[in-house]
Amino acid sequence: MSLNLFIIGPSGCGKTTQAKLIAEKYNLTHISMGQLLRDEMAAKSGYGLEAKGYIDNGKLVPDDLAFDVLINKLKTINFANFIIDGFPRVLNQGRIIEFYLRKNNSPITAVIHLTLSFEQISARRAKAGTEFQDKDRTDNNPQEIANRQAFYDDNIDSVREYFESKGKFIDIDGNRPIEPIFEDIVKEIEKIK
Ligand code: AMP
């Protein structure tokens, strides 16, 4: 059975860091939804040009755009053995990817959710200072960060409910150093793989 993982959480929760570690341990392809979109922008593709206005304002790109870009990438790896960070961010995305992967006989193994409050993330940001910032990102000013957080707050419950009903949602306390978070994720993966 392939290992098809998703990792989500509020902006700044450390999901990309964890996704990279998990990918390395289980030999998975790491896909960052935000990075896929930034790559499209850098390439000035049609997708990238459409995405730019949304990303630069800290807004989500339309579901069909995110989905198309993601599916193009997943096709190159036969829809199997991956960890995707930053998708699904809304219920509709969760539904369509769940359905799509099931149809391709490569169902979702689990959606891992890093839990962390806005206050906890702000404290981390303050501590890390500018080092925390990803230098090629143009969408990390306070207003855009707040927009992303509000969007997360509005959407996480419905995403959680949907994947919980399928027994595929895993909460991990994200307000800890990298190693214990990683260890907990590994424990959960070992239970289900
Ligand atoms: P991230 O690197 O995960 O913080 O994502 C950066 C930006 O890419 C977000 O602010 C959105 O504009 C866009 N983006 C990332 N993931 C998604 C998604 N699942 N759906 C729509 N837009 C997304």
Boltz pocket constraint, residues with backbone or C-beta under 6 A from the ligand:
constraints:
  - pocket:
      binder: B
      contacts: [[A, 11], [A, 33], [A, 34], [A, 35], [A, 37], [A, 51], [A, 54], [A, 55], [A, 56], [A, 58], [A, 59], [A, 60], [A, 61], [A, 62], [A, 63], [A, 66], [A, 85], [A, 86], [A, 87], [A, 88], [A, 89], [A, 93], [A, 139], [A, 148]]
      max_distance: 6.0
